[in-house]
Structures are given as C-alpha cells and as structure tokens.
Amino acid sequence: MKIDVFMVDALKPEYVTPLVCYMVHDSFKDSGKLFEAGAQWYGTLQYYRGEGKVLQNATVETIHDNWKAVSSMDKPKHVASIAEQSAMLMDMLGSLEAEKSSGGSSGGASAGGSGGFPSNIQSSALFQEIADGIKADPSSVSKVKQTFTYIITDNAGRELGKFTLDFKSATPSVYLGDCRNGNAAVTVTVADQVFMDLAAGKENPQKAFMSGKIKKVLKSEGQHHATPEAPNDPRPEEKVEDVKNSPNRPETPTTPTSSLSVPYRNSICKCG
C-alpha cells in the first residue's frame, strides 16, 4: 500500500507539539480531558461510559456470560474527565464495601490481615485499594520507609476512624487504628468527603491545606500544622519602637520606616 506523501506531511509531529507545550504550561486549566491533534486540526474528544455490571471475582467465563451487559451502550453516561471516572470507581467500591457489611462480612481486610475497614467511612474503599496494591507488590513502597496515620472525620470534625499506612516495616501494611510501632512520621486529619474529593481530583490539595481542610502533624518537628501559619515564636514579640530604642541596638544608618523589618513569629513583617 502506497501512502500519499501529502498525508505523511500532514501528520508530522510538529503539528502536535504546540498543543502538548500548551498543555504542560502552568496556565493550562483543563487537565484530565482528552485532546486530539493531527493534520493541523486540534480538538477535544469525549468519553461515554456504558452502564456495565458488577462482576465480583470475575473469570473469563463470567465475562463471556455477561458480555451483553458489559458491552451495552443502551444507557450511556458522559464522562467529562479522568477525575470523574475515578470518582465513579470510588463510588462503586464504596457500594461493594457496604454490600459486604450488610451481608455479614467483616469488611475489607487490611494488607496485614488485621480486621476490616468500617463501611460507614467512604474512604475505607481507598485504603482497601492501597492495601490490596501493596499486598500484590510490596516493593512499590520499599523506598518510602515511613509510617502515616490518617484521622478521618465527619464534616463536623468528629473522628470516624484512623488508618495507618506502615511502609517502614519489612512487610508493609495498611490497618485500622493508631500506629503500632511508636508514632507515625506524619499524621493527617481530614474529613471523609474531602479525602474522597482529593482522590477523585475534585479538590485541590494545596488549597485544601491552605484553607485548613487538611491538618497534619510531623513527628520530626513535633508541631501541628493546621494552616500554613508558622508556629509561634517563643521569643516575646517586638515592636518597631522597642527595636529602635533598644540600648543594645548597634549603630546603623537611619532606615526609612517604610523599609524597616522586624522579627514577628518567625516571619518578617514590613512596617510602614
């Protein structure tokens, strides 16, 4: 088959590069969508998802027997982004966890095999997914060598449960409760719904932290970081007048008030 020279020229990589460069720029706001470029044409593609069917512990035979439901597009649903697709999967996992509990099961088991995760916590499904992942491939977290505890709360700040990710032990695991080997390197407090939104890409992690939706304690610092404010300085606060009139203040040329800087709670405040 002879390929037309004009077609080859129209599909040159150079015609894709501008779109790729724009997509990696800080000003690009449409992450998670699918775009197409070729023959000097640029556009957006969209996904539609069939209703599908839950097939637990499926085999080739199970897929074959239910292929009509799996492949059906009778009730398509538009998927706007990868984040939305992830949210759909997380909702499905939560529903499966609830079904297990209502059927008398103890819930999802941790990677360490200790107990189950509570079905009344949406993010249990996420921790179960992490547990299953490291159980299947422990080497995936071999370089982390730290422990993390997540305190999951309701929207009013009441604790619903604690999940510990132990990536420091020889056998990494995810289990319910406080860290069993001393204190966790990092303890994160976050509302159940916020955690789900973060996982689905609906919530920006940096904005969530800045607004106080995520609170963390670093073991190494021993200090609580509920907001981006710096920890309190144990030294007494100094006023501009105190600094200027201090007998121990070295002689320096007169500095205009508008540019005078004084220490204040581990930060520099511009006065004037």
C-alpha positions as CSV (number, residue, x, y, z in Angstrom):
1,M,0.0,0.0,0.0
2,K,1.4,3.3,-1.0
3,I,1.0,6.1,1.4
4,D,0.3,9.5,0.0
5,V,3.2,11.9,0.6
6,F,0.7,14.7,1.3
7,M,-0.8,12.6,4.2
8,V,2.6,11.9,5.7
9,D,3.4,15.6,5.6
10,A,0.1,16.5,7.2
11,L,0.7,14.1,10.2
12,K,4.1,15.5,11.1
13,P,4.9,15.6,14.9
14,E,5.4,19.4,14.5
15,Y,1.7,19.8,14.3
16,V,1.2,18.1,17.7
17,T,3.9,20.0,19.6
18,P,2.1,23.3,20.1
19,L,-0.8,21.5,21.8
20,V,1.5,19.5,24.0
21,C,3.5,22.6,25.0
22,Y,0.4,24.5,26.0
23,M,-1.0,21.5,28.0
24,V,2.2,21.4,30.2
25,H,2.1,25.2,30.8
26,D,1.1,26.5,34.3
27,S,-1.8,28.4,32.7
28,F,-3.5,25.2,31.3
29,K,-6.7,24.5,33.3
30,D,-8.2,21.5,31.5
31,S,-6.2,18.6,33.0
32,G,-8.0,15.3,32.9
33,K,-9.6,15.8,29.4
34,L,-8.7,14.1,26.2
35,F,-7.5,16.1,23.2
36,E,-6.5,15.2,19.6
37,A,-4.1,16.8,17.2
38,G,-3.2,15.9,13.7
39,A,-3.2,17.2,10.1
40,Q,-3.2,20.7,11.7
41,W,-6.6,20.0,13.3
42,Y,-6.9,20.4,17.1
43,G,-10.0,19.4,19.2
44,T,-11.4,17.6,22.2
45,L,-12.6,14.0,22.4
46,Q,-15.2,12.8,24.9
47,Y,-15.8,9.5,26.6
48,Y,-19.2,7.9,27.1
49,R,-19.5,5.1,29.6
50,G,-22.0,2.2,29.5
51,E,-24.0,1.2,32.5
52,G,-21.9,-2.0,32.8
53,K,-22.3,-4.6,35.5
54,V,-20.6,-5.5,38.8
55,L,-19.0,-9.0,38.4
56,Q,-17.1,-9.8,41.6
57,N,-14.2,-12.3,41.2
58,A,-14.9,-12.5,37.5
59,T,-13.5,-15.2,35.3
60,V,-13.3,-15.4,31.5
61,E,-16.5,-17.4,31.6
62,T,-18.2,-14.8,33.7
63,I,-17.3,-12.1,31.3
64,H,-18.5,-14.2,28.4
65,D,-21.8,-15.0,30.1
66,N,-22.4,-11.3,30.9
67,W,-21.0,-9.8,27.7
68,K,-24.3,-8.2,26.6
69,A,-24.4,-6.1,29.8
70,V,-20.7,-5.4,29.7
71,S,-20.7,-4.1,26.1
72,S,-24.1,-2.4,26.1
73,M,-24.3,1.3,25.4
74,D,-28.1,1.5,25.9
75,K,-27.7,3.9,28.8
76,P,-24.5,5.8,28.1
77,K,-23.2,8.4,30.6
78,H,-20.8,11.2,29.6
79,V,-17.5,11.1,31.4
80,A,-16.1,14.7,31.4
81,S,-12.7,13.9,32.9
82,I,-10.4,11.2,34.3
83,A,-11.2,12.6,37.7
84,E,-14.9,12.0,37.2
85,Q,-14.1,8.4,36.0
86,S,-12.1,7.9,39.2
87,A,-15.0,9.2,41.3
88,M,-17.3,6.7,39.7
89,L,-15.0,3.8,40.5
90,M,-14.6,5.0,44.1
91,D,-18.4,5.2,44.5
92,M,-18.6,1.6,43.1
93,L,-16.0,0.4,45.6
94,G,-17.9,2.1,48.5
95,S,-21.1,0.4,47.4
96,L,-19.4,-3.0,47.3
97,E,-18.0,-2.5,50.8
98,A,-21.4,-1.6,52.1
99,E,-22.9,-4.8,50.5
100,K,-20.2,-6.9,52.1
101,S,-21.0,-5.5,55.5
102,S,-24.7,-5.8,55.2
103,G,-24.2,-9.5,54.1
104,G,-22.4,-10.3,57.4
105,S,-18.9,-9.8,56.1
106,S,-16.3,-8.2,58.3
107,G,-15.5,-5.7,55.5
108,G,-12.3,-5.3,53.6
109,A,-9.2,-6.8,55.2
110,S,-6.0,-4.8,55.5
111,A,-2.9,-5.8,53.7
112,G,-1.5,-7.0,57.1
113,G,-4.6,-9.2,57.6
114,S,-5.8,-7.4,60.7
115,G,-9.6,-6.8,60.9
116,G,-11.8,-5.0,58.5
117,F,-12.3,-1.4,57.4
118,P,-15.6,0.2,58.6
119,S,-18.3,0.5,55.9
120,N,-19.6,3.8,57.3
121,I,-16.4,5.6,56.1
122,Q,-16.4,6.3,52.4
123,S,-12.6,6.4,52.2
124,S,-12.3,2.8,53.5
125,A,-12.5,1.8,49.9
126,L,-9.5,3.9,49.1
127,F,-7.4,2.5,51.9
128,Q,-8.5,-1.0,50.9
129,E,-7.3,-0.3,47.4
130,I,-3.9,0.8,48.8
131,A,-3.8,-2.3,51.0
132,D,-4.5,-4.6,48.1
133,G,-1.9,-2.8,45.9
134,I,1.0,-3.2,48.4
135,K,0.0,-6.7,49.2
136,A,0.3,-7.6,45.5
137,D,3.5,-5.7,45.1
138,P,5.3,-4.8,48.4
139,S,8.3,-3.4,46.5
140,S,6.1,-0.5,45.3
141,V,6.6,1.3,48.6
142,S,10.1,-0.1,49.5
143,K,11.7,3.3,49.2
144,V,9.2,5.2,51.4
145,K,10.3,3.7,54.7
146,Q,7.8,5.8,56.8
147,T,4.5,5.4,58.6
148,F,1.5,7.6,58.0
149,T,-1.7,7.8,60.0
150,Y,-4.9,9.3,58.6
151,I,-7.5,10.5,61.0
152,I,-10.8,10.5,59.1
153,T,-13.6,12.8,60.4
154,D,-17.1,13.7,59.5
155,N,-17.9,17.2,58.2
156,A,-18.3,18.4,61.8
157,G,-14.8,17.3,62.7
158,R,-15.8,14.3,64.8
159,E,-13.4,11.3,64.4
160,L,-14.8,8.4,62.4
161,G,-11.7,6.2,62.3
162,K,-7.9,6.1,62.0
163,F,-6.0,4.3,59.2
164,T,-2.3,3.7,59.4
165,L,-0.1,3.1,56.3
166,D,3.0,1.3,57.6
167,F,5.6,1.4,54.8
168,K,8.5,1.1,57.2
169,S,8.1,-2.5,58.3
170,A,9.6,-5.4,56.4
171,T,6.1,-6.4,55.5
172,P,4.3,-3.1,54.6
173,S,0.6,-3.0,55.5
174,V,-2.5,-0.8,55.9
175,Y,-4.6,-1.3,59.0
176,L,-7.2,0.3,61.1
177,G,-6.1,2.2,64.2
178,D,-3.1,4.0,65.6
179,C,0.5,3.3,64.5
180,R,1.6,0.1,66.3
181,N,5.3,1.0,66.3
182,G,5.6,4.3,68.1
183,N,4.3,7.5,66.5
184,A,3.7,7.9,62.8
185,A,6.1,10.1,60.9
186,V,3.1,12.1,59.6
187,T,-0.4,12.3,61.0
188,V,-3.1,13.8,58.7
189,T,-6.5,14.8,59.8
190,V,-9.1,15.2,57.0
191,A,-12.8,14.9,56.6
192,D,-14.1,11.8,54.8
193,Q,-15.7,13.6,52.0
194,V,-12.7,15.9,51.5
195,F,-10.4,12.9,51.3
196,M,-12.7,11.3,48.6
197,D,-12.8,14.6,46.7
198,L,-9.0,14.7,46.8
199,A,-8.7,11.2,45.4
200,A,-11.2,12.0,42.7
201,G,-9.4,15.2,41.7
202,K,-12.3,17.4,42.7
203,E,-10.4,19.1,45.5
204,N,-7.0,20.9,45.1
205,P,-4.6,19.6,47.8
206,Q,-2.8,22.9,48.2
207,K,-6.0,24.9,48.5
208,A,-7.4,22.3,50.9
209,F,-4.4,22.6,53.1
210,M,-4.3,26.4,52.9
211,S,-8.0,26.6,53.9
212,G,-7.5,24.2,56.9
213,K,-9.4,21.3,55.4
214,I,-6.2,19.2,55.8
215,K,-4.4,19.2,59.1
216,K,-1.1,17.5,59.7
217,V,1.4,16.8,62.4
218,L,5.0,16.0,61.5
219,K,6.8,13.7,64.1
220,S,10.2,15.2,63.3
221,E,9.0,18.7,64.1
222,G,6.6,17.7,66.9
223,Q,4.4,20.6,65.8
224,H,0.9,20.9,64.5
225,H,0.3,22.5,61.1
226,A,-3.4,23.1,60.8
227,T,-2.8,26.1,58.5
228,P,0.2,27.4,56.6
229,E,0.9,29.8,59.5
230,A,4.3,29.5,61.0
231,P,4.5,28.1,64.6
232,N,4.6,30.6,67.5
233,D,8.0,32.0,68.2
234,P,8.8,31.5,72.0
235,R,10.5,34.9,72.0
236,P,8.4,37.9,73.0
237,E,7.0,39.9,70.2
238,E,9.0,43.1,69.5
239,K,7.5,46.3,68.4
240,V,9.3,48.6,66.0
241,E,9.7,51.2,68.8
242,D,11.4,48.6,71.1
243,V,13.9,47.7,68.4
244,K,14.7,51.3,67.6
245,N,15.1,52.3,71.2
246,S,16.9,49.2,72.5
247,P,20.3,50.1,74.2
248,N,21.8,47.0,72.7
249,R,20.9,48.0,69.2
250,P,24.1,48.6,67.1
251,E,24.6,51.9,65.4
252,T,23.4,51.7,61.9
253,P,22.4,54.3,59.4
254,T,18.9,55.7,59.7
255,T,16.5,53.4,57.8
256,P,13.2,54.8,56.4
257,T,10.2,53.5,58.3
258,S,8.7,52.1,55.1
259,S,11.6,49.5,54.7
260,L,12.1,48.6,58.4
261,S,11.8,44.9,59.0
262,V,11.3,43.3,62.5
263,P,11.0,39.7,63.6
264,Y,7.5,38.6,64.3
265,R,6.5,34.9,64.9
266,N,9.2,33.5,62.7
267,S,8.3,35.8,59.8
268,I,9.5,39.2,58.6
269,C,6.9,41.9,58.7
270,K,7.3,45.1,56.6
271,C,6.2,48.1,58.7
272,G,5.1,51.4,57.5
